[in-house]
């Protein structure tokens, strides 16, 4: 019997790539979008209306899927937003929105899914985090923090739920060619800001990295591999070699040397 897969944020980018790939392989795939009618003509799998910052919306979408299929074998927590800016100049409401979407949202989707998976005695939960979550990056501090929080929480969730036959893991992608820039909040580069030059240069560099990022189909293949793996690892990293190697360097280098390396990379010294 084909596995039923539920992907949050399945209308574009990495989520759509995962959904397309799994659908073509014969899985029963459902994605989510805040405006599913907008994507009906370009999506090869159905999209349910859902907003991850609203618990009632999550409950409704999960209930609809259970009513349609009777089970959910795999949850891919992919929905998220980008946020950039000097920490001092980033509005608190935007910080809250980022955590609501990137951290509290996935946690609430997991909470909605656990009773069903517990009753089934099985299920896989794959949380899409970020290589940026392994380090505090200049002008991306809030984004890094939201992804780091989800990484760590997944470790705890994984141990708590394994007794029920539920397997949970993280995939941390590097830079992929998606439309994340279009939906990202970035604090404006203010003319009178002491961060104007440094932030402006870093913002241009980040946009360039996304534009030249890897093909999202690479993430789709890793997700498929994890679904078919009996006992997934706790963490997976997917991306360019240097991005993945930066995590290794953070573990082995003294803090100040690693900080100097980042300062040089972002041309902040």
URJO-V699043 format. One line per field, one symbol per residue. phi: phi as a letter, one per 20 degrees, with the letter a starting at -180 (. if undefined). A space follows every 10 residues. Layout:
# URJO-V699043
phi = ???
This chain:
# URJO-V699043
phi = .ffedddeme eblfffffff ffffeofedc dcbfcfffdg fddecfdefa cfecffffgf ffffffffdn bcecddedga cebcqfgfde fgffffffff eedfggfffg gfeggfffff maqccdeeda fffebeefmc gfggffffff gfffgfggff dffenedcbd cdeeecfcef ffdeecgfee feefegfffg ffffffffff fdfffgfffg ffggffgeef cfffccccqf gfffffffff fdeggfffff ffgffeldc
